[in-house]
Amino acid sequence: MLKHLKLTNVGPASAMTMDLQSRMNLITGDNGLGKSFLLDIAWWALTRNWPRDLNHRLTSGYPARPKNVANPAILQFKLSTNAGSSKVFESTYSAKDESWTGQIEKPLSSNLVIYAHADGGFSVWDPARNYWKTRGNINIQDRLPGYVFSPRDVWNGLTVPIEGRPAMVCKGIIDDWSTWIRENGDNAHRMAEVVGALSVDDQPCVTGTLLRLSVNDVRDIPTILTEYAGPIPIVHTSSAIRRIIALAYMLVWAWSEHVRAAAHINVNVAGQVILLFDEIEAHLHPRWQRTIVPALLKVMDHLTREKINVQIVAATHSPLVLASIEPHFDEDRDRLFHLDIHENQVQLDSISWAIQGDAINWLVSDAFGLRQARSIEAERAIDAAQAYMRGEAKQNPKEFRDKDRIHAELCRVVPGNDPFWPRWIVEVQHNESGL
């Protein structure tokens, strides 16, 4: 488990500390403040590699650089094992070598790590397949350092050089899933269960028959059954469905290959899975946004047939995601973080958990920081109306200093069912009556 991150002179802030909980850690904040960057750091801490160093087709996951190369830059992190022991690691940046230095150590934790990138790519680190060996007093990377998929690789397979020769290490969704369906074995059932668990209850993704796209394409394409159009080839489904399918596939593929590799080298399977998600709600309709995190908390049971500890670290822009976890949030195991700007400095804070009740209240909470959950024009008109009611209309822009102009703008941009209208109408009637 990843327990602690401390960044000094790295990324958008001069210093940043993150103490993580054991189950669910959600990060909110405006664009450009470092949510994706924190996930990249978490992946590096767990695997000792930057995603894009392993696959240059990836559009994210670049190595971190200091905020100011003239000053010392430090990455510190703390990991714990399933047995409860923990260790702190520290790495410094060498500007001359343009790399992170420090003691080379194999990853302490035996966790399976899966990183879902915002662009549709994935990274996987498997302690059974990407393990290190100790020869004498030296730790040596004895296998591939990790599996990093571009969005195209996820669907069509991942090929990497091994001993100077290209080797296909993953067949991809289309090939693997069609094979699983034909074999009708454990992976076919796991895939169907996980896809179903990640979809909404009244619109479940159900596996259909295999189809071919044309006479010139010999691939058998899995399909998703729909009530409105019959079976749809997965390559023709929406961006949201493809994201769900890709996520389900990477979970099934990573776990099944991990179990097989663990048996092959005679080691125990991982007791914990760490899931890193960038923009967990990407491409998802609000109906799906409010189911994705609760589903992930349960989905590993479909894979392992037993209870596996899962630690989630996810970045989100969705108030519905936060509203959806209110019945599940446990302050002893979960934490909410927020990135914001204070005194021209980016700052990461842990927010005290408070149930907001709905997405609108989450929008105006500390997690998202909107003053009003309305359009910018409606917000300005209401601000002007409130200033008028306080007797401060002279502070408004010139076009909003008299009642009639304010009222006209309110009528233009604020819907009739907005809860602000009763207050304004009472104010207008009060002034017109001369009271």
Salt bridges, closest charged atoms under 4 A:
ASP19 OD1 - HIS4 ND1 2.61
GLU98 OE2 - ARG65 NH1 3.83
GLU105 OE2 - LYS87 NZ 3.23
ASP126 OD2 - ARG129 NE 2.64
ASP126 OD1 - HIS258 ND1 2.65
ASP142 OD2 - LYS133 NZ 3.62
ASP142 OD1 - ARG135 NH2 3.31
ASP142 OD2 - ARG143 NH1 3.30
ASP153 OD2 - ARG57 NH2 2.90
GLU193 OE1 - HIS302 ND1 3.74
GLU193 OE1 - ARG305 NH1 2.81
ASP202 OD1 - ARG287 NH2 2.56
ASP217 OD2 - ARG219 NH2 2.95
ASP220 OD2 - ARG182 NH1 2.91
ASP220 OD1 - ARG212 NE 3.03
GLU257 OE2 - ARG260 NH1 3.94
GLU281 OE2 - HIS317 ND1 3.89
ASP330 OD2 - ARG333 NE 3.23
ASP334 OD2 - ARG23 NH2 2.52
ASP340 OD2 - HIS338 NE2 3.76
ASP349 OD2 - HIS342 NE2 3.69
GLU379 OE2 - ARG371 NH1 2.87
ASP383 OD1 - ARG371 NH2 2.96
GLU392 OE1 - ARG390 NE 3.11
ASP402 OD2 - ARG405 NE 3.72
ASP404 OD1 - LYS403 NZ 3.14
GLU409 OE2 - ARG412 NH2 3.01
ASP418 OD1 - ARG374 NH2 2.81
